[in-house]
Amino acid sequence: MHDAVLHSARPTPIPALLSPTRLASNLWRHRDLIGQFAMRFFHLRHRGTHLGVVWALVLPLLMMVVYTAVFNFILSARYSLTGEETPSQFAVHLFCGLTVFTVFSESLVRSCVLVMENPAYVKKVVFPVEILPVSQLFAALMFSGIGLVLTIIGTVVFFGRIPWTVVLIPLVMLPMVAMTLGLSWFLASLGVFLRDITNIITILVSQVLIFVTPVFYSLERLPEPWREIASFNPLAPIVDGARKVIVMGEQPDWTALGAVLVVGLACMQMGYAWFMKSKRGFADVL
C-alpha cells in the first residue's frame, strides 16, 4: 500500500523543484527529523566500539599527531616551515585544513551509499528520503566541530592567543555547506543507479582533490602560476579562510568566498532538484 502511495503521487514540475523557497520550506518542515537522523548518524559512526563517541575526540587527536610527525620530521625538507613557525604551530595549521576538508570529503563519500544503506525508507514507508544527505552533512559538521575546537585550543597553546575572528568561522564554512549538500544530493541519487560511484569519488577525493586543495600547504607558499590555478578550486578560499580566522587572526578573502557561495547555492538547488526528480525510481532499483 505504501509503495502505491509513493508511485501514485504526481511528479513535481522542474520549475517548482528549482525554487529556493520550496527547498527551504521542505527542509524547515522536516527540521526535527533532520536533527534526529543527524544524531543517529553521529552515534552510528562508532557504534559497537568500547569507547563509543569518545572516538570522535580520539581520532582527531591521533590524526594531528600522525600528520605532525610526517610533515615536520619525515618530509621536513620538502614541506619546510617559514619564518619563526614552530613544528607545533605548523601542526595547528595543518590540522585546521584537514578538519575543514574532511567535512567535504566524508560527506561526499558517504552520500554515495546513503540511499542504498537505508532501503526501508524508500520502499516500505512514505518518508522524505531527501533529508538523509542533509542529516549526514550535519553529522559531519558535528565531528568537524570537535576538530575545530581542538584547533582553537592549539591556537591558544602554541600561538598564545585566541583571535576575535574565530567567530567568523560559520560564515567561512557556509559556502562549503551549500556546495557539499548539493553534491551530496546528486551523488546519493547517482549511487542508487551506478554502484561504482563510491570507488570513483573515494579516489578523486582522497588521491586527487586533497592535494590540489591547500590542506598540506598555504596558498602563499605556491609559486605565482600555480597560485592562480589553485584559486579556481572552490575549496581553496574556504580552507585558507578557516586558517585565517581561527589561527592567524586575519580576515578571509570575502570576495572569493562570496563567489563560492553563489556557486554553492546554485549547486545545492540543482542537486535538490535532481534528487527529487530521480527518487521516484529508487524503489524499482532497490
C-alpha positions as CSV (number, residue, x, y, z in Angstrom):
1,M,0.0,0.0,0.0
2,H,2.8,2.4,0.9
3,D,4.5,1.6,-2.5
4,A,1.3,2.5,-4.2
5,V,1.2,5.8,-2.4
6,L,4.7,6.6,-3.4
7,H,4.2,5.8,-7.1
8,S,0.8,7.4,-7.4
9,A,1.9,10.8,-6.4
10,R,2.1,13.3,-9.3
11,P,5.7,14.3,-10.2
12,T,6.6,17.8,-9.2
13,P,7.3,20.1,-12.1
14,I,11.0,21.0,-12.6
15,P,10.4,24.8,-12.2
16,A,9.0,24.1,-8.7
17,L,11.9,21.9,-7.8
18,L,14.3,24.8,-8.7
19,S,12.5,27.1,-6.3
20,P,14.7,28.1,-3.3
21,T,11.6,28.9,-1.3
22,R,10.3,25.3,-1.9
23,L,13.7,23.8,-0.9
24,A,13.9,25.9,2.3
25,S,10.3,25.2,3.3
26,N,10.8,21.5,2.8
27,L,13.9,21.4,5.0
28,W,12.3,23.5,7.7
29,R,9.2,21.3,7.7
30,H,11.4,18.3,8.4
31,R,13.9,20.0,10.7
32,D,13.1,17.8,13.7
33,L,13.6,14.6,11.6
34,I,16.8,16.0,10.2
35,G,18.1,16.6,13.7
36,Q,17.1,13.1,14.8
37,F,18.9,11.4,11.9
38,A,21.9,13.7,12.3
39,M,22.4,12.5,15.9
40,R,21.8,8.9,14.7
41,F,24.5,9.1,12.1
42,F,26.8,10.7,14.6
43,H,26.4,7.8,17.1
44,L,26.3,5.1,14.4
45,R,29.8,6.1,13.3
46,H,31.4,4.3,16.3
47,R,28.6,2.0,17.4
48,G,29.8,-1.3,18.9
49,T,33.2,0.1,20.0
50,H,34.3,0.2,23.6
51,L,35.0,4.0,23.5
52,G,31.9,4.9,21.5
53,V,31.6,8.6,20.7
54,V,34.8,9.2,22.6
55,W,36.5,8.2,19.3
56,A,35.2,11.4,17.8
57,L,37.7,13.1,20.1
58,V,40.5,10.5,20.0
59,L,40.6,10.2,16.2
60,P,41.3,13.9,15.5
61,L,44.0,13.9,18.1
62,L,45.6,10.9,16.6
63,M,45.4,12.5,13.1
64,M,47.1,15.6,14.4
65,V,50.0,13.5,15.9
66,V,50.5,11.4,12.7
67,Y,50.5,14.3,10.2
68,T,52.6,16.4,12.5
69,A,55.3,13.6,12.6
70,V,55.2,13.0,8.8
71,F,55.3,16.6,7.6
72,N,57.5,18.1,10.3
73,F,60.1,15.3,10.6
74,I,60.0,12.7,7.7
75,L,59.2,15.3,5.0
76,S,60.6,18.3,6.7
77,A,62.9,19.1,3.8
78,R,60.1,19.2,1.3
79,Y,57.5,20.9,3.4
80,S,59.7,23.4,5.2
81,L,58.5,25.8,7.8
82,T,58.6,29.6,7.1
83,G,59.9,32.3,9.4
84,E,59.6,31.6,13.1
85,E,56.9,29.0,12.7
86,T,57.5,26.1,15.1
87,P,56.6,22.4,14.3
88,S,53.7,22.7,16.8
89,Q,52.3,25.8,15.1
90,F,52.6,24.1,11.7
91,A,50.6,21.2,13.1
92,V,47.8,23.6,14.0
93,H,47.7,25.0,10.5
94,L,47.7,21.5,9.0
95,F,45.1,20.2,11.4
96,C,42.8,23.1,10.7
97,G,42.9,22.5,6.9
98,L,42.3,18.7,7.4
99,T,39.3,19.3,9.6
100,V,37.6,21.6,7.2
101,F,38.4,19.4,4.2
102,T,37.1,16.2,5.9
103,V,33.6,17.7,6.1
104,F,33.5,17.8,2.3
105,S,35.3,14.5,1.6
106,E,33.4,12.4,4.2
107,S,30.0,13.8,3.2
108,L,30.6,13.1,-0.5
109,V,31.9,9.5,0.0
110,R,29.2,8.5,2.5
111,S,26.4,10.0,0.4
112,C,27.2,7.6,-2.4
113,V,25.8,4.7,-0.4
114,L,23.3,6.6,1.8
115,V,20.1,5.6,0.0
116,M,21.3,2.0,-0.6
117,E,22.0,1.5,3.1
118,N,18.5,2.7,4.0
119,P,16.2,0.9,1.6
120,A,13.4,0.6,4.1
121,Y,12.8,4.3,4.0
122,V,12.5,4.1,0.2
123,K,10.4,1.0,-0.3
124,K,8.2,0.4,2.8
125,V,7.2,3.8,4.2
126,V,6.3,7.3,3.0
127,F,9.5,9.0,4.1
128,P,11.3,12.2,2.9
129,V,14.4,10.5,1.7
130,E,15.9,13.8,0.7
131,I,16.7,14.6,4.4
132,L,19.2,11.8,4.6
133,P,22.1,13.7,2.9
134,V,21.2,16.8,5.0
135,S,21.5,14.8,8.2
136,Q,24.7,13.1,7.1
137,L,26.2,16.5,6.4
138,F,25.1,17.8,9.8
139,A,26.7,14.7,11.4
140,A,30.0,15.5,9.6
141,L,29.7,19.1,10.8
142,M,29.4,17.8,14.4
143,F,32.6,15.8,14.0
144,S,34.4,18.8,12.5
145,G,33.2,20.9,15.3
146,I,35.3,18.8,17.7
147,G,38.3,19.2,15.4
148,L,37.8,23.0,15.2
149,V,37.6,23.2,19.0
150,L,40.9,21.4,19.1
151,T,42.3,23.8,16.6
152,I,41.2,26.7,18.7
153,I,42.9,25.1,21.8
154,G,46.0,24.6,19.8
155,T,46.0,28.2,18.7
156,V,45.8,29.3,22.4
157,V,48.5,26.9,23.5
158,F,51.0,27.3,20.6
159,F,50.3,30.9,19.5
160,G,49.3,32.3,22.8
161,R,46.1,33.9,21.6
162,I,42.6,33.4,20.5
163,P,41.7,35.7,17.7
164,W,38.4,37.5,17.7
165,T,38.0,36.5,14.1
166,V,37.2,32.9,15.2
167,V,33.5,34.0,15.4
168,L,33.6,34.3,11.6
169,I,34.1,30.6,11.0
170,P,30.4,29.9,10.4
171,L,30.4,32.4,7.5
172,V,33.6,30.8,6.1
173,M,32.0,27.4,6.2
174,L,28.7,28.4,4.8
175,P,29.7,28.2,1.1
176,M,31.1,24.7,1.6
177,V,28.0,23.6,3.4
178,A,25.8,24.7,0.4
179,M,28.1,23.1,-2.2
180,T,28.6,19.9,-0.2
181,L,24.8,19.5,0.2
182,G,24.2,19.9,-3.5
183,L,26.8,17.4,-4.5
184,S,25.6,15.0,-1.7
185,W,22.1,15.0,-3.1
186,F,23.4,14.4,-6.6
187,L,25.8,11.5,-5.5
188,A,23.1,9.9,-3.2
189,S,20.9,9.6,-6.2
190,L,23.6,8.6,-8.6
191,G,24.8,5.9,-6.2
192,V,21.5,4.1,-6.5
193,F,21.9,3.6,-10.2
194,L,25.7,3.5,-10.5
195,R,27.2,1.4,-7.8
196,D,30.8,2.1,-8.9
197,I,30.4,5.8,-8.0
198,T,31.7,5.2,-4.4
199,N,35.1,4.0,-5.6
200,I,35.3,6.8,-8.1
201,I,34.6,9.5,-5.6
202,T,36.9,8.0,-3.0
203,I,39.8,8.0,-5.4
204,L,39.0,11.6,-6.6
205,V,38.7,13.0,-3.1
206,S,41.5,11.1,-1.3
207,Q,44.1,10.9,-4.0
208,V,43.5,14.0,-6.2
209,L,41.4,16.7,-4.6
210,I,43.1,16.7,-1.2
211,F,46.5,17.5,-2.9
212,V,45.1,20.3,-5.2
213,T,43.4,21.9,-2.2
214,P,45.7,24.0,0.2
215,V,45.4,21.4,3.0
216,F,49.1,20.5,3.5
217,Y,50.3,23.9,2.4
218,S,49.2,27.5,2.3
219,L,48.3,29.4,-0.9
220,E,51.1,31.9,-0.1
221,R,53.7,29.1,-0.5
222,L,52.7,28.4,-4.0
223,P,54.6,30.0,-6.9
224,E,52.5,32.6,-8.7
225,P,51.4,30.5,-11.8
226,W,50.2,27.6,-9.5
227,R,48.6,30.0,-7.1
228,E,46.5,31.4,-9.9
229,I,45.4,27.9,-10.9
230,A,44.7,26.9,-7.3
231,S,42.4,29.9,-6.9
232,F,39.9,28.2,-9.3
233,N,39.4,25.4,-6.7
234,P,36.2,26.4,-4.8
235,L,37.6,24.7,-1.7
236,A,40.8,26.8,-1.6
237,P,39.3,30.1,-0.2
238,I,37.3,28.1,2.3
239,V,40.3,26.1,3.7
240,D,42.5,29.1,3.5
241,G,39.8,31.3,5.1
242,A,39.3,28.9,8.0
243,R,43.0,29.1,8.8
244,K,43.0,32.9,8.7
245,V,40.1,33.4,11.0
246,I,40.9,30.6,13.5
247,V,44.7,30.6,13.6
248,M,46.1,33.7,12.1
249,G,43.5,36.2,13.2
250,E,43.0,37.7,9.8
251,Q,40.1,38.4,7.6
252,P,39.4,35.8,4.8
253,D,39.0,36.7,1.2
254,W,35.4,37.7,1.3
255,T,35.2,38.3,-2.5
256,A,36.3,34.7,-3.2
257,L,34.0,33.3,-0.5
258,G,31.1,35.2,-2.0
259,A,31.7,33.8,-5.4
260,V,31.9,30.3,-4.0
261,L,28.7,30.9,-2.0
262,V,26.9,31.7,-5.3
263,V,28.2,28.6,-6.9
264,G,27.4,26.6,-3.8
265,L,23.8,27.8,-3.6
266,A,23.3,27.0,-7.3
267,C,24.8,23.6,-6.8
268,M,22.5,23.0,-3.8
269,Q,19.4,23.9,-5.7
270,M,20.3,21.8,-8.8
271,G,21.3,18.8,-6.6
272,Y,18.0,19.0,-4.7
273,A,16.0,19.2,-8.0
274,W,18.0,16.2,-9.4
275,F,17.4,14.1,-6.2
276,M,13.7,14.9,-6.0
277,K,13.2,14.1,-9.7
278,S,15.1,10.9,-9.6
279,K,13.9,9.5,-6.3
280,R,10.7,8.1,-7.8
281,G,12.9,5.4,-9.4
282,F,14.7,4.4,-6.3
283,A,12.2,1.7,-5.2
284,D,12.4,0.0,-8.6
285,V,16.2,-0.4,-8.4
286,L,16.4,-1.3,-4.7
